Amino acid sequence: MQDLLKLPFFTDEHRALVRELDTAAWAHIWPDPEKGDDAEALRAALATLAEWGALKHTVSEPWRQMPNVLAREVLAYHSGIADLAYVMQALGSIAIGLMGSDTLKTEMLPAVASGEACMAFAITEPEAGSDLAAQTTRAERVGDEYEITGIKHLISNAGVATHYTLFARTGEGRKGISAFLVPAGTPGLSVEKQRPTSPHPLGRVILEKARVPAGNRLGQEGEGLKLALMTLERCRPTVAAAANGFARRAYDECVKHLRQRRMFGGTLGDQPVAQGILAEMSARLDASRLLTYRTAWLFDQGEHRQAREVALAKWQATENAQWIIDKALQLAGGLGVLHGSVFERLYREIRPLRIYEGASEVQQLVVARAILESP
C-alpha cells in the first residue's frame, strides 16, 4: 500500500497503522471458513484482531474514518473473514456510541474493543432491503421493557454475535422506527443459518415476543431510521475500502501470473491484450482508492454530510473491484475457476459488496440527486 500513502491525506499515525497491521497480517495464518466451521473462523479472526489491539478504531471517540478505511483495505487484502470480523464490530457498535445511554457505552464499547462482545447489525428483512423504511418487525412497550416480534434476514454474524443492534417499528411511517441493543441470549430470540456464496456466519434472526429493557433502546423512540442512516454513512466508505483490498490482491496476483505464465515463446505479460487489461486494472484501482481516501479525509475534517462523495466511493470501488477481479480470473484461465484458487475466492467475496449497505443502483441515485439539488 506504500504507493499512495505518501499523499497528504495521510499522517504518520496512519502510515504506522498500515505498516503494523500489514506486517502482522502477512505473518498470520488466517482461518479458512471454507475448510471448517465459519462461526469458529469468525471467532478466531476476532480474537486475533483483539489481541493486536486493532479493534480500538471501531469504537474510538470521535469516530474516525481513515483508520477504519485503511484497516479494512489491509484486512480484505489478506482475509475476507478478518475483514468481516473487523467491520461488524464497527457496524454493530456505532449506534451505541452515537445514541446509547452512558451505561450502555460504559458496558459495551470496551467489550467491543477487546473482542469480548461480538456485534451484529440487524436491520434487513425479507421485504425491507434497500427500502429501510419498510420495516415490519415491531417493538411494543410493556412497562419498563419492549417486546419485539419479527424476522430479520441476511444478518452477518447471526448465531455468533453476543449482541444485535436491531431496528423495529414502534410507530408508523419513517419516524416510527426505533433501535435497540438485543443480547443474543434474550428469550424468544432464535437464529436460522443461511448459506452465502462466500462462507461466513449469516442467518435469519427470529424474534417472538423477545423482551429487552427500555434502557436498551438507542436514542429516542422514532430515531431508529436516522440512527441507521448515520451508521451506514460511516461504514459505506469502509465497504469501498474492503473492495479495494480485494481488488488490490487480485491485481497483485495477476501481475505475478502475467510474469510467470509462459506462452508463445514468452510470457503472458508480453501479450498486448494482457498489457491493455493490466493498465486498465491499475487505473481503476487507483481511482477507487483515491475516491475512498477523499471521502475518509473529508469526514475526519468534520464534513459529515457528504452523501455524494460517500456514494461515489462505494459505487465505483465495488464495481471496479468486480471488474478487476473478473479480468484477473480471465487472465488466469482455467486455473482461475478452480475451487480454492485465490481468483475464484475473490470472485465470490466481491459480489455481495455491490449490494449490501446500499446497492450500486441506489448509490447512483444518491449521486444524481446530490448533483441536481446542488446550488
Secondary structure, DSSP 8 states (H G I E B T S, - for coil): -TTTTTSTT--HHHHHHHHHHHHHHHHS----GGGS-HHHHHHHHHHHHHHHTGGGGGS-SS--HHHHHHHHHHHHHH-HHHHHHHHHHHHHHHHHHHH--HHHHHHHHHHHHHTSS-EEEE--BTTBSS-GGG---EEEEETTEEEEEEEEEEEETTTT-SEEEEEEESSSSGGGEEEEEEETT-TTEEEEE---SS-S-EEEEEEEEEEEEGGGEESSTT-HHHHHHHHHHHHHHHHHHHHHHHHHHHHHHHHHHHHH-EETTEEGGGSHHHHHHHHHHHHHHHHHHHHHHHHHHHHHTT----HHHHHHHHHHHHHHHHHHHHHHHHHHGGGGGSTT-HHHHHHHHHGGGGTTTS-HHHHHHHHHHHHHH--
